[in-house]
Amino acid sequence: MSRDPKPGGTPATAEPVGEPTGESAGAAKAAASSALKLDTEECDLIRSLILADPELVLSDDMVMRALLGATAQGARNIVDLRDKLVERLEQRLDRLVHANRSVIAAAYENVAGTQQAHRAILALIDAPDLGEFLRRLTREVPAMVGVEEARVCLEAEVDDIHPAESLGEGLDGRVLLAPDGTVGEYLMLEGDLAPGPVMLRPCGEEAEILFGRLTRTRSEALLRLDLAGAAGLLAFGAADPDRFGPEQGIDLLTFFGSVVERLLTRHLGALDPRGSGG
């Protein structure tokens, strides 16, 4: 017969602290299983949710690992979803391959665009005078950069827009003189009160102001030029309505516009287009 411990003393016997015994571990698992056991209505609800949206299972990595692990251990009530998992991995791989191809295609397009711009700039640098520079810019450069039309508009002290015939031969109306403010007004037709140096947009009926009434232009790239204080505009026109759009990058066109701006200012030299009535 055991005696009670004395007050303030230590017990005569103590339970060891550590891992649960086999019986206690089994009881713990049974208790956990009982706690997680679902009734019929809850099982039906989960089943209906999965049937309504299988992505709840297929897109959850932890759930998929649990299901595959249960299958690997020989559970007979678990559907083998490894085929579905492989299918989803293949779909993800296809998306990655498509994205990779898109990036590569964009890189090739950027390289091609850069090469086109370089060829056009070299052709313009070699122009011996203003007339030849404008002729190359408006007649030869469009084909080099893959568009149909190019126009140069220079603001001057004139009453209306008309061809600048005095600036060179063979321009065929591709270089225009326009009243002060015309460039800004044309750029703001889309409602932008502070247009940047380059604007890409679809063409409206107003495009005939630059490209003529019989124009095939459906989209345009507009490059604002600052010609020693005088406003100018270089406009590229494309028959493809998707050739130029506001979502496209403008870095290359900005660079090309700055080169044209400097070369045109140099060629104008002592010639003041604001005093030329054309």
Backbone hydrogen bonds, N-H to C=O, Kabsch-Sander energy under -0.5 kcal/mol:
donor,donor_aa,acceptor,acceptor_aa,energy
9,G,6,K,-2.2
25,A,21,T,-2.9
26,G,22,G,-2.1
27,A,23,E,-2.1
28,A,24,S,-2.2
29,K,25,A,-2.4
30,A,26,G,-2.4
31,A,27,A,-2.4
32,A,28,A,-2.6
33,S,29,K,-3.0
34,S,30,A,-2.6
35,A,31,A,-2.3
36,L,32,A,-1.9
37,K,33,S,-0.8
43,C,39,D,-2.2
44,D,40,T,-2.6
45,L,41,E,-2.2
46,I,42,E,-2.5
47,R,43,C,-2.6
48,S,44,D,-2.5
49,L,45,L,-2.2
50,I,46,I,-2.3
51,L,47,R,-2.4
52,A,48,S,-2.1
53,D,49,L,-2.0
56,L,53,D,-2.1
57,V,54,P,-1.7
58,L,54,P,-2.5
59,S,55,E,-2.0
60,D,57,V,-1.2
61,D,59,S,-0.8
64,M,60,D,-2.3
65,R,61,D,-2.3
66,A,62,M,-2.1
67,L,63,V,-2.5
68,L,64,M,-2.7
69,G,65,R,-2.5
70,A,66,A,-2.2
71,T,67,L,-2.2
72,A,68,L,-2.4
73,Q,69,G,-1.3
74,G,71,T,-1.8
75,A,70,A,-2.2
81,L,79,V,-0.8
85,L,81,L,-2.5
86,V,82,R,-2.7
87,E,83,D,-2.4
88,R,84,K,-2.5
89,L,85,L,-2.4
90,E,86,V,-2.4
91,Q,87,E,-2.1
92,R,88,R,-2.5
93,L,89,L,-2.4
94,D,90,E,-2.5
95,R,91,Q,-2.2
96,L,92,R,-2.3
97,V,93,L,-2.7
98,H,94,D,-2.6
99,A,95,R,-2.6
100,N,96,L,-2.5
101,R,97,V,-2.5
102,S,98,H,-2.3
103,V,99,A,-2.2
104,I,100,N,-2.4
105,A,101,R,-2.8
106,A,102,S,-2.4
107,A,103,V,-2.2
108,Y,104,I,-2.5
109,E,105,A,-2.4
110,N,106,A,-2.3
111,V,107,A,-2.4
112,A,108,Y,-2.8
113,G,109,E,-2.6
114,T,110,N,-2.4
115,Q,111,V,-2.3
116,Q,112,A,-2.3
117,A,113,G,-2.3
118,H,114,T,-2.2
119,R,115,Q,-2.2
120,A,116,Q,-2.3
121,I,117,A,-2.5
122,L,118,H,-2.4
123,A,119,R,-2.0
124,L,120,A,-1.9
125,I,121,I,-2.5
126,D,122,L,-1.4
127,A,124,L,-1.3
133,F,129,D,-2.3
134,L,130,L,-2.6
135,R,131,G,-2.1
136,R,132,E,-2.6
137,L,133,F,-2.4
138,T,134,L,-2.2
139,R,135,R,-2.2
140,E,135,R,-0.6
140,E,136,R,-1.3
141,V,136,R,-2.7
144,M,140,E,-1.3
145,V,141,V,-1.9
146,G,142,P,-0.6
147,V,142,P,-2.8
148,E,237,G,-1.4
149,E,237,G,-2.3
151,R,235,A,-2.5
152,V,174,R,-2.3
153,C,233,L,-2.9
154,L,176,L,-2.9
155,E,231,A,-2.3
156,A,178,A,-2.9
157,E,274,R,-1.3
158,V,156,A,-2.1
162,H,177,L,-2.0
164,A,175,V,-2.9
165,E,163,P,-1.5
165,E,278,G,-0.5
167,L,164,A,-1.4
168,G,165,E,-0.9
174,R,171,L,-1.7
176,L,152,V,-3.3
177,L,162,H,-2.9
178,A,154,L,-2.4
182,T,179,P,-1.8
185,E,181,G,-2.2
186,Y,182,T,-2.5
187,L,183,V,-2.2
188,M,184,G,-1.6
189,L,186,Y,-1.2
190,E,187,L,-0.6
191,G,188,M,-2.0
193,L,191,G,-0.6
199,M,222,L,-2.2
201,R,220,E,-2.1
203,C,218,R,-2.6
207,A,204,G,-1.8
208,E,205,E,-1.5
209,I,206,E,-2.1
210,L,207,A,-1.1
211,F,207,A,-2.9
212,G,208,E,-1.4
215,T,212,G,-1.2
218,R,238,A,-3.4
219,S,238,A,-1.7
220,E,201,R,-2.9
221,A,236,F,-2.5
222,L,199,M,-3.0
222,L,220,E,-0.5
223,L,221,A,-0.5
223,L,234,L,-3.2
224,R,197,P,-2.7
224,R,222,L,-0.6
225,L,232,G,-3.0
227,L,225,L,-0.7
227,L,230,A,-3.3
228,A,226,D,-1.1
230,A,227,L,-1.6
232,G,225,L,-2.4
233,L,153,C,-2.2
234,L,223,L,-2.7
235,A,151,R,-3.0
235,A,233,L,-0.5
236,F,221,A,-2.7
237,G,149,E,-2.2
238,A,219,S,-2.8
243,R,240,D,-1.7
248,Q,245,G,-1.9
254,T,250,I,-2.8
255,F,251,D,-2.1
256,F,252,L,-2.6
257,G,253,L,-2.8
258,S,254,T,-2.0
259,V,255,F,-1.9
260,V,256,F,-2.5
261,E,257,G,-2.5
262,R,258,S,-1.8
263,L,259,V,-2.6
264,L,260,V,-3.0
265,T,261,E,-1.9
266,R,262,R,-2.0
267,H,263,L,-2.3
268,L,264,L,-2.4
269,G,265,T,-1.7
271,L,268,L,-3.1
275,G,272,D,-1.9
276,S,273,P,-0.8
277,G,275,G,-0.6
